[in-house]
């Protein structure tokens, strides 16, 4: 709220003040002289055209060439920059573009040229036919998408002059496009020598872009997306073409573990590359969480453990959100190499797309491609614990203030009807009333989500140590089963040891005793026998009664 202050004074002073105010207002509303004199776009184009006439020889322009203005930039000080594309005998010249730089008065300063080579060809008649160039481009597209069944394949060759790759030559530029087995677009531009048929260059022609999304749980996050035509897709070419699709609240049709029909997964699209509103009413909001979770998990495994993608082969998985109706679950499925997220019933759970849940589900895929721990008995408990451990580590890795790292699993998705603050608590798993803190001979008889408690407890103790403490603003109290005191070695070392144990030493039948051996071997490999880390692993397992 503004406030006016009245000061008593003479009429002359008031008049003077009014005149001063009017002068200031007029000055504020009137553009400065230099702004009024600044060249316009049209002025810049006219000035550049004159410069082309005067400097044609130095720019490599001849009678067989023509130019078209692509862009104009006029700086605050009036300096002008006019960007041109070039043709040779009416054929586009790749690498023929250049920028003319002009002073504020329109005089020529310099030019930036993509190529300084002279452009001159004996003939613009190709020896290689357009249909043959199309076939070669389609073959290149199939080779770049090895293993994919492509459909709706088309190729459109265009004759060009290639001045990008050495001496200018006649070439076919062919845009080959298709759909993969999931209906997503794939495209490749192939440059072929129009005389010999040799491939000059090739590149993916579906462009990536950096957008942003407003999520349900993680705030506003950056997203790598794909520009296809004028529409953005929630598909990340920088992370193996991982994408997120809308299951449209449909479910899979499965019988005896075999899925005869999968729920649809239509990739999310957007016009302006700003996704979601942070509300559940906007279907893209949950998609933002899922895609962000996938991106972060990918980055965690690659940057921390050197693993490129879930299978270690650089290929991305995909997400299905809005699966079923009030579906209180999220799951990884090896057969589709995908993650599926329900919306929850709103009473027990909200949409199950939180960051640690995403890390948890993707880690099931890592386990499947490495130790392949059987999903029952003690191996099943270790399987679930592996996902909890890495799901938590992914959350810590993200360092996202909207969803800070902790040792609670699924704390963002639970609602008041669930009756507690998280799905599981790693410091003392028995707080849920079902999970085991300590190993016993009957642990293998528990549901795998509860037998996992022993390994979760071990992981917390190894990272943070025993007793009461506050970590990242959350209070924990982790007792030991044998009354010992354990000193933690930190989250990074926990992750390194468990990852090596999983990928090098564990097998499908590994039980808790075997997990102790596997992690001790991993600690020995990484830090040496008798190291503090090796001794801490032994102490943490003993603290949960695994010997």
N, C-alpha and C positions, 0 to 999 in steps of 0.2 A: 504494500500500500504506500503510495507517495504522499508526502505531506508538504503543504505550502506554508512558508514562513512569511509573515507580514512584518515589514520594518517601516516605521514612520520616517518620512523624509520630505524634501522639497519637490514641487511639481517639476522643476527643471531636472532634478536628479532622476525622477521617474521617467521623464521623457527621454533623457539620455540613455537610461537603462533599456527602455523600449526600443530605441534606435539600435543599440548594440545587439540586443536579442534578435531584431529583425535581420541585421547584417549577418550574424552568425547562422541564422536559419537559412538565409539565402545562399550563403556559402556552402552549407551542408547539402542543400538540395541541388546545387549546380555542379555539374561535372567539372573536374579540373581541366585546364586547357590541354594538357598533354593527353588526357583520355579522349577528348573530342577529336584530337588530331591523329590518334592511333590508326594505322592502316586497317582496313577491313579485309575480309577474306577475298573479296573481288579485287581489291587493290593489290593484294599479294599475288593473286593469279596473273593479273596484268603485268606486274613487275617481273614475275618469273618468266612469262612468255617472252618479254623483251630480252631477258638474260639468255634464254635459249637461243634466240637469233644471233646474239653477239658471241656466244661461247659454244656453239654447236660442235665445233671441231674438238675442243678440249673435253666435251662430254661424250664424244664418240658417236654423235648423231649424224646420220647420212640421209640421203634422199629416199632410201628404201625403208626408213624407220619413221614411226609415229609415236606420239606420247599422249598419255591421259593422266589428268590430275587424280590422285588417289586421296590425298589429305593435305590440309593446310593448318599450320600452327603460327599464331601471331603472339609474340611475347609481350609482356607488360611494357617494355621499352620500345616496342614497335618493330623489333627484329622479326623477320618473316622466314618461314621454312615451308617450302612447297614440295610435296612428295609426288613423284611420277612413276607410272608403269610405262613399259615400252613394248612396242610391237616391231617385228621385222617382216616385211612383206605380208602384213596383216596377221601374222602368227604371234601369239604371246611369247615374250622372251622371259624365261625363268632366270632370274639374276640380272635382268635388265633394268631394275628399278633404281632410282637415284633421288636424292633430295637436294634442291637448290636452296642455298642460304643467302638471304638478302639483308642489307642494313635497314634501319628504320626509314631512310629516305628512298628505299627501293633499289639501291645500287647493289650489284652482284658482289658477294664476298667469297663464296666457295661452294663446293658441291661434295656430297657423300655418295659414292657409287658402289653398288653391289659387286660390279665387275668393271675392270678397266680395260678388258680385252676388246679388240675390234670385232664387231659383229658383222660377218659377211659369209654367206654360204653360196656355193656354186649352184645348188638346186634346193627347192623346197618340195620335191616330189619324193615320197618315201619308197624305199625298196621293200619294207615290211608292211604288210597290209594291216588295216585297222582290225579286222576279225582276229588275225594272228596275235596282234598286240593285246587284244582283249583276253584271248586264251592264256597268254603268258601271265597276265595280271591275275586272273582267277587262280592259276596254279600257285602264284606267290601268296595269294590270300589264304588258300587252303594250307600251304606249308606253314604260314605264320599262325594258323589255328589248328595245328596238328592234334588229332584226337577228337576234334569237334565234328559233328555232323552238320554241315552247312546247308541251308535251304534258301530259296528265293535269291539266288546268286545272279547279280548283274554286273556288267562292266561297260564303261563308257570311255573310249579312247579319244584324246584330243591331240592334234598335231601342234607341237610347240618347238621353240628354239631353246635348247638348254645351254645357258651360259654360266651355270653354277658349278659344273664339274669339268674344269679344264677348258680346252678350246671349244667355242660354241659349235653345237651340232644339232641336227634335226632329230627330234625325239617324239615318242608317243607318251603323253601323260595320261594314265588310265586310272580312273577311280573305280575300284572293285568293291562292291558292297554285298552283304548277305545277312542272314539271321542265323544265330547259333541254335543249338537244340532247345534252348529255353525261350527262344523268340527275341533275344536281345540282338541289337545291331552290331555287326562287326564290319570294319571297312579298312581298306589299305590302298594307298596311292602308289602306283608303280611307274617308274620312269624307265622307258625302254629305248635303246638306240634304234632309230627308224631305218638305219642302213644295215646293221648287223644282227639286230634282235637281242643283243646283250642287255642284261639289266644294268642300268646305271645306278639306280637308287630305289628305295622303297621305304614307306613310313606309314604308320597307323594314321588314319585321317579322321577318326572320331576324336575330337579335341577334349582335353581335360580342362577343368576350371576349378578355382577355389571359391566355394560359397560358404554360407554359414547356416546353422540351424539352431532353433530354440527348442531345447529338449524338455522332457518331463522332469528329469532328475539331475542333469549335469550342466544346466545353464545354457548359454549360447556358446556353440563350439564351431570350429572350422571344419569344413567338409570338402574333400576332393570329389568332384562330380564330373560327368561326361556331357559335353555339348553335342547333341545330335540334331543337326539342322538349327532350328531356333529354340529348341527345347532342351532343358537340362534333365539328365537322369541321375538318380541317386546310385551311381555306379562309379567305383574308384579304380581307374586304370593303373594307378600307381601302386595299388595293393592287390594285384592279381585279378582285377575286374570284379572284386567283391561288390555285391549290390544288395539292396533291400527292396523287397516286394510286398505288396498288400495281398494277404490271403483272403481278404473279403469275407472274413468270419466263416469261411468254409472249413471243412475238416477232410483228412485223408480217408479214403476207403480202403481199409486194410482187413485181412483175414488170416489168422494164424501167423501173424508176424510178417505177412507179405502184403505190401501196399499195391493195390490194383489201380488206384487213382490217387494222385496227390492233389491237395488243395491248390488252387491257382496261385501264382506268385507274379503279379503284374508289377513290374518295376515302377517305383514312384518317379513322377516327373514334376517339373516346376518351370514356370516361365521366367522368373527373375533370379533364381539360384539362392533365394532366402527361404529356408524350409521351416515349417512348423511354427507354432505360436506358444509352445510350452503348456498347452492345455490338451486334455484328452479328447476334447471335441474335435480337434484338428487331427485327422488321421496321420498326418505327416510328422507330428510331434514324437510319437512312439518310434517312427521310422528313423528319426534323427538319433534317438538314444541307441537303437540297434546298430546303425551304421557307425556311430561314434565308438560304440563298444567294440565293434569289429576292427575299426581302424586302430584303436588303442592297443588291443590285444595283439594285432599283427605287429605293431611297432615294438611292443614289449618283447615278444619272442625274437624279433629280428635284431633289435638293438642291444638286448641284454644277453641273449643266448645264441645269436647268429643263425636263427632258424627263419627261413623265408617262407612264410605261409604255414598253414596247419600241417600239411603233409611234407613240408620242407622242399617243395618243388616249385615254389613261386606262384602257385595257382590259388586264387581266392575261393572262399566258400560264399554262400549267400544266406540272407535272412528272410524269414517270413514273419511278418507281424500281423496282429489282428486275426489270429488263428482261433477258430471255433467261437462259441458264445459263452462269455463269462468263464473262460478256460483258465484254471488256476495252475498253470504249469508253463515251463519252458524246457525244451529238450534239443539235444544234438542227435542227428540221424546220419550215420555213416553212408547209408545207401544213396542219399541225395547230396551228401557232403554239405549239409545245411543246418541252420539253427532256426528254431520255431518258437515264437513267443505268443502266449495268450494275453488277453487283456485283464485277466483277473475278474473276480466277481464284485469288486468294489468294497466288500465288507472284510474279507480275509486278506485279499491281495489286490493291489492295483496292477496296471500293466507290468509284466515281468521283464522289463527291458533295461534294468539298471546295469551299471557298468560292471559290477562284480559278477552279476548273473551272466552277462555276455562273456566275460573272461572265463567263468566256470564252464559254460557250454562249449566254447571253442577248445578249451583244454581237454575235454573228452575226446575231441578229434585228434589232438596231439597224442594222447594216450593210446588211442586206437591205432595210430600210425607208428607207434614205438613199442612199448611193452605189451600193449593189448591186454591189459589186466582183465581177467574174466569178471563179468559183472555179477558176481555172487560170492557169498562167503567172505573170508578175509581179503582175497584179491579185489572183490567188489568194493569193500570198504576203503581199500587203498586207492582204487579208481576214483571214488567220490572225493576222497581227501585230496588227491592230486588236483582235482578241479577246484576245490575250495582253496587250497594253498595258492594256486596260480591265479585264481579269480581275485583273491585278496591282494596278491602282489601286483596284478594289473592295476587295481584301484590305487595302490600306493604309487605305482609308476606314473599314473596319469597326473598326479599332483593337482587335481581339479578342486578348487575351493568350494564348489557346489556339491561335491561328493567326495569329501576328504577320505584318505586311506584309513582303514581300520581292520580289526580282526573279527568283524561281524559280517555274516553272509546274508545278503538280501535285506539289509536294514531299510533300504529305500522303498521297497515294494510292499512291506507288511502294513496292514491297517489295524485299527483298534480291535476288530473282531478276531484277530489272530491270537491275541492274548500275551504276546511278548514282543520285544523290540527288534528281533531279527530271526531269520530262519535257523541259524546256528551261530554259536559263539565259540571261537577257537581257544580262548584262554581257559574256559571250563565248559566243555561241551555238554555236560550233564545238566546244565541250567535249563535245557529244553525239556527235561523230564524223561527223555528217551535215549539220548546218546551216551556212549561210554567214555569216561575219562581215562580208564585204565584197562590194560589188556587182561583177559581171562580166557580160559579154554572155551567159553561159550560165546565169545564175541562174534565168531563167524556165523552164529545162528540169528543175529540181528539183521534187520533191514540194512542195506548197504549205506543208507544215509545216516544211520546211527552207529554202525560199527566204524564208520569213518572218524568218529570222535577221537579214537586213540591216536591216529596219525595227525589229526588237526591239533590235538593237545601237544604232541611232540613238536610240531612245527612252531607253535607259539612259544614254547619253552626254549627251543633252539634259537629263535630270533630274539626274544625279549627277556627270557629268564623267568624265574618263578617269583611268587609273592605279589603283593599289591603295588600297583603303579599306574600312572597316567601316561598314555602314549597318544600323541596327536589329539589331545583334548578328550579322550575317552578313558574312563577308569576300568582297569582290569584287575583281577585277582586270581592268579593261577597257582593252585597248590600242586604239590607233587604226590604221587601215589606211594612213594617210599620214604617220604619225610625229608628228602634231600633238598639242598638249595642248588638251583641251576643258574648259571650265568649265561646270558644270551650272547650270540655272535653277530646279530644284525640280520635284517631281511635280505640283503643282497647275497650274503653267504648262504642263507637258507635256500634261496632260489637256485643258486649255482649248484649246490649239493644235491637238491632234490631233482633238478633237471638232468644232471649227469647220471644219477642213480636210475631215473626213469628210462633214459634213452640208451644207457650202456649196460646196466646190470639187471634191472628187473625183467621178469618174463610174465607170461600170461598167468602162471600159477603162483606168483610170489605172494607169500603170506607175511605176517608181521615180523616174524623172526628173519625171514629173507629180506625184508625191507631194511631191517637194522644192518644186515651184512652189506646190502647194496649201498646204503648211504655212508657206511664206514669206508667202503672201497672208494666211493666218490670223493669223500673228504681226504682220503689218503692221496688220491690222484691229484687233487686240486691244491692241497695245502701241506701234504707230507704226513707220514706216519708219526704219531706222537706229537703232532701239532696241537695248538689250543683248539682249533676247529675240530680235529679228529676226536679229541677227548670230549668236546662239548656234545658231539653227536652221540657218543656212547652214554654220556651222563643224561641226556634228554630222553633217550630210549629207556634207560633204566628207571627214570622218573615216571614213566607211564607203564612200568612193569613188563617191558619187552626186553628179554635178555637172550 
